[in-house]
């Protein structure tokens, strides 16, 4: 097995809270400088910069996991990743259908713009991307798995917008592939408080919104090669693949 450093929670400038310097090309360059082998592009309720990020990663020693940070009806944040453009686009259509018609206020929340390779703005999302979708966490998890995707519970140690902060527990019938810890989250403390999570896969990510946050924390995948299927096997602890929080 090979070991790869990963940061699976990075926002581009499309997210209203993302810094305008968080362009896909800059993210790729900074991740490479920090020795990151796998990154996840996870804008709030949007996948629109994933393909551009893949372009900048082409022929470079980094793998882009394409997805989004989804806000559920309960205001819980989750990471969803997809293997190909067909399923990625299908999930974007699902988001478009379920995102409430709440207008963004750029002066307060920030701009929500998509750019092209020439750094031109090609689209502006007028609805507030941080709104909760009109679907429960269980329904969204089922949709992600219906599209053969990966579903991860985001920063569950945080006091806001985690499934535990919003519901008080993780539903026993919820299908998820891993649990994410934030920069300050401690696995031992989480397991002490919620012993039913023993044996689950934990990852750690930066949740970067600014360039300096990329790779500030990370985790490591022990897999054969960097592919979607190998990453999913590690999250599911299959065929000797695994995720470790420390090098």
C-alpha positions in Angstrom: 0.0 0.0 0.0 1.0 3.6 -0.6 0.4 6.5 1.8 -1.2 9.7 0.5 -1.7 13.0 2.4 -5.3 14.3 2.0 -7.3 17.4 2.7 -10.9 16.7 1.7 -12.6 19.9 2.7 -11.6 23.0 0.7 -13.8 25.8 -0.5 -13.2 28.0 -3.6 -14.3 31.6 -4.2 -17.7 30.2 -5.3 -18.6 29.7 -1.6 -19.9 33.1 -0.2 -17.5 32.7 2.7 -14.6 31.7 0.5 -11.8 34.2 -0.1 -11.5 35.6 -3.6 -8.0 34.3 -3.8 -9.4 30.7 -3.6 -9.4 30.1 -7.3 -9.0 26.5 -8.4 -5.6 27.1 -9.9 -4.3 28.8 -6.7 -5.7 26.0 -4.6 -4.0 23.3 -6.6 -0.7 25.2 -6.5 -0.8 25.7 -2.8 -1.8 22.1 -2.1 1.1 20.9 -4.1 3.5 23.2 -2.2 2.2 21.7 1.0 2.8 18.1 -0.1 -0.9 17.3 -0.4 -1.7 14.3 -2.6 -5.5 14.3 -2.5 -7.8 17.3 -2.2 -11.6 17.6 -2.0 -13.3 20.5 -3.6 -16.4 21.2 -1.4 -18.2 24.5 -2.0 -21.4 25.1 -0.1 -24.2 23.4 -2.0 -22.4 23.7 -5.3 -20.1 21.5 -7.5 -19.4 24.1 -10.2 -15.7 24.5 -9.7 -14.9 20.8 -9.5 -14.2 20.3 -13.3 -12.0 23.4 -13.5 -10.1 22.1 -10.5 -9.6 18.8 -12.3 -8.2 20.6 -15.3 -5.6 22.4 -13.2 -4.7 19.1 -11.6 -4.2 17.3 -14.9 -0.6 16.0 -15.4 0.3 17.2 -11.9 0.9 15.0 -8.9 -2.4 15.6 -7.2 -5.9 14.0 -7.2 -9.1 16.0 -7.0 -12.1 14.5 -5.3 -15.1 16.3 -6.7 -18.1 17.1 -4.6 -19.8 19.7 -2.3 -20.5 20.5 1.3 -24.2 20.1 1.6 -26.4 21.8 4.2 -29.3 19.6 5.2 -32.8 20.7 6.2 -31.6 20.3 9.8 -28.7 22.8 9.1 -26.1 19.9 9.4 -23.1 20.0 7.1 -22.1 16.9 5.1 -19.5 16.2 2.4 -20.7 14.5 -0.7 -18.3 13.2 -3.5 -18.9 11.6 -6.8 -16.9 9.4 -9.2 -17.6 11.0 -12.6 -19.1 14.0 -14.3 -22.4 12.3 -14.9 -23.1 11.7 -11.3 -21.6 15.0 -10.2 -24.0 16.8 -12.6 -26.9 14.7 -11.4 -26.2 15.8 -7.9 -25.9 19.4 -8.9 -29.3 19.2 -10.5 -30.6 17.7 -7.3 -29.2 20.7 -5.3 -30.7 23.1 -7.8 -34.1 21.6 -7.2 -33.8 21.6 -3.4 -32.0 24.9 -2.7 -34.5 27.4 -1.2 -35.2 30.6 -3.1 -33.4 32.8 -0.5 -31.5 35.6 -2.2 -27.8 36.1 -1.4 -26.7 39.4 0.0 -23.2 39.8 -1.4 -22.2 42.7 0.8 -23.1 40.7 3.9 -22.4 37.0 3.0 -19.9 37.4 0.1 -19.9 36.9 -3.6 -20.9 33.6 -5.2 -19.2 33.5 -8.6 -17.9 30.8 -10.9 -14.9 31.6 -13.1 -13.3 30.0 -16.2 -9.6 29.3 -17.0 -9.1 32.9 -18.0 -10.4 34.1 -14.6 -13.5 35.5 -16.2 -16.7 35.4 -14.2 -19.1 33.1 -16.1 -21.9 32.7 -13.6 -23.1 34.2 -10.4 -25.4 32.2 -8.1 -28.2 34.6 -6.8 -29.6 32.2 -4.2 -27.7 31.9 -0.9 -25.6 28.8 -1.1 -25.3 28.3 2.6 -29.1 27.8 3.0 -30.3 24.3 4.1 -31.7 22.2 1.3 -35.3 21.2 1.5 -34.3 17.6 2.3 -33.4 15.8 5.5 -29.9 14.4 6.2 -31.2 10.8 5.6 -32.8 11.7 2.3 -29.6 13.4 1.1 -27.5 10.5 2.2 -29.7 8.2 0.3 -29.4 10.3 -2.8 -25.6 10.4 -2.6 -25.5 6.6 -2.3 -28.1 6.2 -5.1 -25.5 8.0 -7.3 -22.8 5.7 -6.0 -21.1 8.6 -4.1 -19.3 9.0 -0.8 -21.1 10.6 2.1 -19.1 12.1 5.1 -20.5 13.8 8.2 -18.6 17.1 8.4 -16.8 18.5 11.4 -18.9 16.7 13.9 -17.0 18.1 16.9 -18.1 21.7 16.1 -20.8 23.4 18.1 -22.6 24.6 15.0 -23.7 23.0 11.8 -22.6 19.5 12.6 -25.1 16.6 12.8 -24.4 16.2 16.5 -24.9 19.9 17.2 -28.1 20.0 15.3 -29.7 16.7 16.3 -27.8 15.8 19.5 -26.7 12.4 18.0 -26.0 10.6 14.8 -29.2 8.7 13.6 -28.6 5.0 13.8 -30.3 4.4 10.4 -28.1 7.1 8.7 -25.9 5.7 5.9 -22.5 7.4 6.0 -19.0 6.4 4.9 -16.9 8.4 7.4 -16.8 11.1 10.1 -14.8 14.3 9.8 -13.0 16.0 12.6 -12.1 19.7 12.5 -8.7 21.1 13.3 -9.3 20.8 17.1 -11.4 17.7 17.2 -10.1 14.8 19.3 -11.2 11.3 18.3 -10.7 9.9 21.8 -13.0 12.5 23.3 -15.7 11.9 20.6 -15.5 8.1 21.2 -15.8 8.6 25.0 -18.9 10.7 24.5 -20.4 8.7 21.7 -19.1 5.1 22.1 -21.4 3.9 19.4 -18.9 5.5 16.9 -16.2 3.0 17.8 -15.0 1.3 14.6 -16.1 4.1 12.3 -13.7 5.8 9.9 -12.5 9.2 11.0 -10.9 11.8 8.7 -9.5 15.2 9.5 -9.7 18.2 7.1 -9.0 21.9 7.0 -12.3 23.3 5.9 -10.2 25.9 4.2 -11.8 29.2 3.1 -8.5 31.1 2.8 -5.3 30.2 1.1 -3.3 29.9 4.3 -5.7 27.3 5.7 -5.1 24.7 2.9 -3.5 21.6 4.4 -3.3 23.2 7.9 -4.6 19.8 9.0 -5.0 16.6 7.1 -5.2 12.8 7.2 -3.6 10.0 5.3 -5.0 7.3 3.0 -3.3 4.0 2.8 -4.3 2.8 -0.7 -2.8 1.3 -3.8 -3.3 4.3 -6.0 -5.3 7.6 -6.1 -8.7 6.7 -7.5 -12.2 7.3 -6.3 -12.8 3.6 -5.8 -9.6 3.2 -3.7 -10.5 6.2 -1.6 -14.0 4.8 -1.0 -12.5 1.4 0.0 -10.2 3.2 2.6 -13.2 5.1 4.0 -15.1 1.8 4.3 -12.1 -0.1 5.6 -12.1 -2.6 2.8 -9.4 -4.9 1.3 -6.7 -3.6 3.6 -7.2 0.1 2.8 -7.5 2.5 5.6 -7.4 6.1 6.8 -5.2 7.3 9.6 -5.3 10.7 11.3 -1.6 11.0 11.9 1.4 10.2 9.7 
